[in-house]
Amino acid sequence: MKTGIRIMSIKGIAIRTAVAVIVVAVPSIALVQGLSVELQALNPPVPDDLVLVEERRIPAEQKAAAYNDPDWATPRTSWGHPSLEGTFSTEDMRAIPFDRPRRLGTQEFLNEEQFNERARRQQAGSDHAKYIETFHRNAWGTRSFGFSSLVVDPPNGRTPALTAEGRARAAAIAGRGTFGPGPFDTFKDFSLYDRCIARGLAAGMGAVLYGNGVKIAQSPNAVAITYEMIHETRVIVLDDRPHLASGIKQTNGNSRGRWEGDTLVVETTGFNDQISLASGAPPSESMRTTEFIRRIDPEMIEYRITIDDPETYTAPFTARIVWATQPNFTVYEYSCHEGNYAVFGGLSGERAYERQVEEARAQGLPIPRRSTMNEVYGIPSADTRVFDINKGE
């Protein structure tokens, strides 16, 4: 995880925090004047004279081999299984919302005008990343898809409502981790992402800031899927062994796969309650997922996941994502702990805040309020004092 520590005082508010920006399937949002470079990068302005590159002029799904030719033959491995092997990325999914905007109803694909607007925004984002942003830049992919949302079932393209139990579990963890306001007193106040442990199946369900690589390797008896961020590898066995005992719970559950024609079907149970896949609600221990993975083009893998968790959601739902190749794309080791300041910065910032509270009380002054993430990422005011902690300030 690439994080940055920033210490500043804004009108008496001390901030010391570790920030890691992750945006999953960013929808179109209004660009607000005065946002920091980091937040502007999520939705940069679109120049009036922008000309779309060839790759973005037609919805990418319309160019996939399996969509154009019903007789297209899926490549095979040397032992005869459909070949899914390769290095892919979810970056082309950026700017596709997880839930469909309500105004689109059951419209699964964008019309020509809507698609052109998205393609222009995506290209503007890509150009912004290439020519304006620095090493901390967003990955926009190279294709534009016409999906109106990642959720495809129910037909309205929206995640079903949470149950009362699901809402309670979501509320219990709201604000946890370095994306929230704290407090930060123990390691339990940080997410598994903060701690460089896991992102779970969500790692393959949309585009984030960077680290969107997905690698697939196969053998006759198993398929391994590696997610670049945070270096997780799932080994999906293809034999008839049963699932693990019900008392064994894991972040990614335990998966069993089988081939149905050219599609790899993966059923997973045994999840713990540590990582949410949607709506911010941790799953119940009874959640089951069914994944459908098939190659639809030499450069594209269609990935569908159905989430069935009646204790958390009022109905099952299915999301569709395309993992696609990218030019000169390489997955390097994701050395998360080596550059991770989230826990250190969060705990240190909390201690600094406690000292400010003590000083305020001793002087009979109002208790300083906690900063928000927007304040941390916003452009500092004229009277801001900036401290360089790398120099011991």
C-alpha positions in Angstrom: 0.0 0.0 0.0 1.4 3.3 -1.0 0.5 5.8 1.7 1.5 9.3 2.5 1.8 11.0 5.9 0.8 14.6 6.2 1.0 16.7 9.3 -0.6 20.2 9.3 -2.5 22.6 11.5 -5.6 24.1 9.9 -7.0 26.9 12.1 -6.0 25.1 15.2 -6.9 21.6 14.0 -3.9 19.3 14.1 -3.8 16.6 11.5 -1.4 13.7 11.4 -2.7 10.9 9.3 -1.8 8.2 6.9 -4.0 8.3 3.8 -4.5 5.7 1.1 -7.1 6.6 -1.6 -9.0 3.7 -3.0 -12.0 4.3 -5.3 -13.9 1.4 -6.6 -15.8 2.0 -9.9 -15.9 5.7 -9.5 -19.1 7.2 -11.0 -19.2 10.6 -12.6 -18.9 13.2 -9.9 -18.9 17.0 -10.1 -15.4 18.5 -10.1 -15.3 20.9 -7.3 -12.9 23.8 -7.6 -10.2 23.7 -4.9 -9.9 20.0 -4.6 -6.4 18.6 -4.2 -4.5 17.1 -7.1 -5.3 13.6 -5.7 -9.1 14.2 -5.8 -9.1 16.0 -9.1 -7.5 13.0 -10.6 -10.5 10.9 -9.9 -12.7 13.1 -12.2 -10.5 15.5 -14.2 -12.1 18.1 -16.5 -12.8 17.0 -20.1 -11.3 19.3 -22.7 -13.8 20.5 -25.3 -11.4 19.6 -28.1 -10.7 16.1 -26.9 -10.7 13.5 -29.7 -11.4 9.9 -28.7 -8.7 7.4 -29.5 -9.7 4.4 -31.6 -9.9 2.0 -28.7 -12.6 4.1 -27.0 -14.9 4.9 -29.9 -16.9 1.6 -29.7 -18.0 -0.1 -26.5 -15.4 -2.7 -25.9 -17.9 -5.5 -25.2 -19.1 -5.2 -28.8 -15.6 -6.0 -30.0 -15.2 -9.2 -27.9 -14.8 -12.3 -30.0 -17.5 -14.3 -28.2 -20.0 -11.6 -28.7 -19.3 -11.2 -32.4 -19.0 -14.9 -33.3 -21.2 -17.5 -31.6 -18.9 -20.2 -33.0 -15.7 -18.6 -31.6 -13.5 -21.3 -30.1 -12.1 -20.8 -26.7 -8.4 -21.5 -26.5 -7.5 -24.8 -24.7 -4.7 -25.9 -22.5 -2.5 -28.8 -23.4 -4.7 -31.1 -21.3 -7.9 -29.8 -22.9 -9.4 -27.4 -20.4 -10.5 -24.0 -21.5 -7.6 -21.6 -21.1 -8.0 -18.7 -18.7 -4.3 -18.2 -18.2 -2.8 -14.8 -18.5 -2.2 -11.4 -16.9 -5.2 -9.1 -16.8 -6.4 -6.0 -15.1 -9.7 -4.5 -13.9 -8.6 -1.0 -15.0 -11.1 -0.8 -17.9 -13.9 -0.9 -15.3 -13.0 2.5 -13.9 -15.9 5.0 -14.0 -18.5 2.2 -14.2 -20.7 2.5 -11.1 -21.3 -0.6 -9.1 -24.9 0.3 -8.7 -26.8 1.6 -11.7 -28.1 5.2 -11.5 -31.8 5.0 -10.7 -32.7 7.2 -13.7 -31.5 4.4 -16.1 -34.0 1.8 -14.7 -33.4 -1.5 -16.4 -31.1 -0.1 -19.1 -28.2 -2.5 -19.0 -26.0 -0.7 -21.6 -25.5 3.0 -22.2 -26.9 4.6 -25.3 -24.5 6.2 -27.8 -24.7 9.7 -26.2 -24.1 8.2 -22.7 -21.3 6.0 -23.9 -19.5 8.9 -25.6 -19.7 11.0 -22.4 -18.1 8.1 -20.4 -15.5 7.4 -23.0 -14.5 11.1 -23.1 -14.2 11.2 -19.3 -12.2 8.0 -19.2 -9.8 9.3 -21.9 -9.5 12.7 -20.1 -8.6 10.7 -16.9 -6.0 8.7 -18.8 -4.5 11.8 -20.3 -4.5 13.5 -16.9 -2.7 10.5 -15.4 0.0 10.5 -18.1 0.7 14.2 -18.3 -0.2 15.8 -15.0 -0.2 13.3 -12.2 3.0 11.9 -10.7 3.8 8.4 -9.4 0.6 8.4 -7.3 -1.6 8.4 -10.4 -4.8 6.7 -11.3 -5.0 3.8 -13.7 -7.7 4.3 -16.3 -7.2 1.3 -18.7 -7.3 1.6 -22.5 -10.9 0.5 -23.4 -14.4 1.9 -22.7 -17.2 -0.4 -21.9 -20.9 0.4 -22.3 -22.1 -1.3 -19.1 -24.4 1.0 -17.2 -23.4 -0.7 -13.9 -21.4 -3.6 -12.6 -24.5 -5.1 -11.0 -26.6 -6.9 -13.6 -29.1 -8.8 -11.5 -31.6 -7.8 -10.2 -32.6 -6.2 -13.5 -32.5 -2.6 -12.0 -28.8 -3.1 -11.6 -28.7 -2.2 -7.9 -27.6 -4.0 -4.9 -30.6 -5.2 -2.9 -31.4 -3.5 0.4 -29.7 -4.7 3.6 -31.6 -6.7 6.1 -32.0 -5.2 9.6 -29.1 -7.5 10.7 -27.0 -6.3 7.8 -27.6 -2.7 8.6 -26.6 -3.3 12.2 -23.3 -4.9 11.1 -22.6 -2.1 8.7 -23.2 0.5 11.4 -21.0 -1.3 13.8 -17.9 -0.9 11.5 -18.8 2.4 9.9 -15.8 4.7 9.9 -13.4 2.0 10.9 -9.9 2.3 9.4 -7.9 5.2 8.1 -10.8 6.3 5.8 -12.7 7.1 9.0 -12.2 9.6 11.8 -10.9 7.2 14.4 -10.2 6.8 17.2 -7.1 4.7 16.6 -6.1 2.8 19.8 -5.5 -0.8 18.8 -4.9 -2.8 15.6 -8.6 -3.7 15.7 -9.4 0.0 14.8 -7.8 -0.6 11.4 -9.1 -2.5 8.4 -7.4 -5.6 6.9 -6.5 -3.3 4.0 -4.8 -0.8 6.3 -2.9 -3.7 7.8 -1.7 -5.1 4.5 -3.6 -8.4 5.1 -6.3 -8.7 2.5 -9.0 -7.1 0.3 -10.8 -10.4 -0.3 -12.9 -11.2 -3.5 -13.6 -7.5 -3.9 -10.1 -7.2 -5.4 -11.5 -8.6 -8.6 -14.7 -6.6 -8.6 -13.7 -3.2 -9.8 -10.9 -0.7 -10.4 -9.1 1.1 -7.6 -6.3 3.7 -7.7 -3.6 1.3 -8.7 -2.6 -2.4 -8.3 -5.5 -3.7 -10.4 -3.6 -6.7 -11.8 -5.2 -10.2 -11.9 -3.1 -13.2 -12.8 -4.5 -16.6 -13.6 -2.5 -19.9 -13.7 -3.9 -23.4 -14.4 -3.1 -27.0 -13.8 -5.3 -30.0 -14.6 -6.5 -30.1 -11.0 -6.6 -26.4 -10.0 -6.9 -22.8 -11.1 -5.0 -20.1 -9.2 -6.1 -16.5 -9.2 -3.7 -13.9 -7.9 -4.8 -10.3 -7.1 -2.0 -7.8 -7.3 -3.3 -5.7 -4.4 -2.8 -7.1 -1.7 -0.8 -10.1 -3.1 -3.5 -12.6 -2.4 -3.7 -15.9 -4.3 -6.7 -18.2 -4.3 -6.2 -21.8 -5.2 -9.5 -23.2 -6.6 -9.4 -27.0 -6.7 -11.2 -28.8 -9.4 -11.6 -32.3 -7.8 -14.5 -33.6 -5.9 -13.2 -32.9 -2.4 -15.8 -31.4 -0.1 -15.7 -27.9 1.4 -13.9 -27.4 4.7 -15.7 -28.0 7.9 -18.3 -25.4 8.7 -16.3 -24.1 11.7 -13.4 -23.0 9.6 -13.8 -19.4 8.4 -11.4 -17.6 6.1 -11.2 -14.1 4.5 -11.7 -15.6 1.0 -13.7 -18.6 2.1 -12.9 -22.0 0.6 -13.6 -22.5 -3.1 -14.4 -25.6 -5.2 -14.5 -25.3 -8.9 -15.8 -27.3 -11.9 -16.1 -26.8 -15.7 -19.4 -26.3 -17.3 -18.7 -26.1 -21.0 -16.2 -23.2 -21.4 -17.1 -21.6 -18.1 -15.3 -22.2 -14.8 -17.9 -22.2 -12.0 -16.6 -21.6 -8.5 -18.7 -22.1 -5.4 -17.3 -20.6 -2.2 -18.4 -20.9 1.4 -16.7 -20.5 4.8 -16.3 -16.7 4.8 -15.4 -14.8 7.9 -16.9 -11.4 8.7 -13.8 -9.3 8.0 -14.4 -7.9 4.5 -17.4 -6.4 2.8 -18.1 -7.2 -0.8 -20.8 -4.4 -1.2 -22.8 -1.9 0.7 -20.3 -1.6 3.5 -21.8 -4.5 5.4 -19.6 -7.4 6.6 -20.9 -10.7 5.3 -22.6 -13.2 7.6 -20.9 -16.6 8.1 -23.6 -18.2 5.9 -22.7 -16.2 2.8 -22.1 -18.2 -0.4 -20.7 -16.9 -3.7 -20.9 -18.5 -7.1 -18.4 -17.2 -9.7 -18.7 -17.7 -13.5 -15.4 -17.1 -15.3 -15.0 -17.5 -19.0 -12.8 -16.2 -21.8 -14.7 -14.0 -24.2 -11.8 -12.8 -26.3 -8.1 -13.5 -26.5 -7.6 -10.3 -24.4 -10.7 -10.5 -22.1 -12.1 -12.6 -19.3 -15.7 -12.2 -18.3 -16.1 -12.5 -14.5 -19.5 -12.8 -12.9 -20.1 -13.2 -9.2 -23.4 -14.0 -7.5 -23.6 -13.1 -3.8 -26.2 -15.0 -1.7 -26.3 -13.9 1.9 -29.9 -13.8 3.2 -28.7 -12.7 6.6 -27.2 -9.5 5.1 -29.1 -8.8 1.9 -32.8 -9.1 1.1 -32.1 -10.9 -2.1 -29.1 -12.4 -4.0 -27.4 -10.2 -6.6 -24.9 -10.6 -9.5 -22.1 -8.3 -10.7 -20.3 -8.6 -14.0 -16.7 -7.4 -14.5 -14.3 -7.8 -17.4 -10.6 -8.6 -16.7 -8.7 -7.4 -19.7 -5.1 -7.2 -20.9 -3.3 -3.9 -21.0 -0.3 -2.8 -23.1 3.1 -3.5 -21.5 1.3 -4.4 -18.2 3.4 -6.3 -15.7 2.4 -7.4 -12.2 5.3 -6.8 -9.7 5.6 -7.9 -6.1 3.2 -5.9 -4.0 5.4 -5.2 -1.0 2.7 -3.7 1.1 4.2 -3.8 4.6 7.5 -2.2 3.5 5.9 1.1 2.6 2.8 1.0 4.9 2.4 3.9 7.3 -1.3 3.5 7.8 -1.1 1.9 11.2 1.9 3.8 12.4 0.5 7.1 11.2 -3.0 6.4 12.6 -1.7 5.5 16.1 0.7 8.3 16.2 -1.9 10.8 15.0 -4.3 9.6 17.7 -1.6 10.2 20.4 -1.0 13.7 19.0 -4.7 14.4 19.1 -4.9 13.2 22.7 -2.2 15.7 23.6 -4.1 18.5 21.9 -7.2 17.6 23.9 -5.2 17.6 27.2 -3.7 21.0 26.3 -7.1 22.4 25.4 -8.7 21.2 28.6 -5.8 22.6 30.7 -6.3 26.0 29.1 -10.0 26.0 29.3 -10.3 25.9 25.5 -12.8 24.1 23.3 -11.9 20.5 22.5 -10.3 20.3 19.1 -12.5 18.5 16.6 -11.2 15.7 14.4 -10.3 16.4 10.8 -12.2 14.9 7.9 -10.6 13.2 4.9 -11.6 16.1 2.7 -9.7 18.5 4.9 -6.6 16.3 4.7 -6.8 16.1 0.9 -8.0 19.6 0.3 -5.8 22.5 -0.7 -4.3 24.0 2.6 -5.5 27.4 3.6 -3.1 30.4 3.6 -2.4 30.1 7.3 -1.6 26.4 7.2 1.6 25.3 8.9 3.1 22.3 7.2 5.5 20.1 9.0 8.0 17.8 7.3 8.1 14.7 9.5 10.9 13.2 7.4 13.1 15.9 9.0 11.9 15.1 12.5 9.7 18.2 12.7 
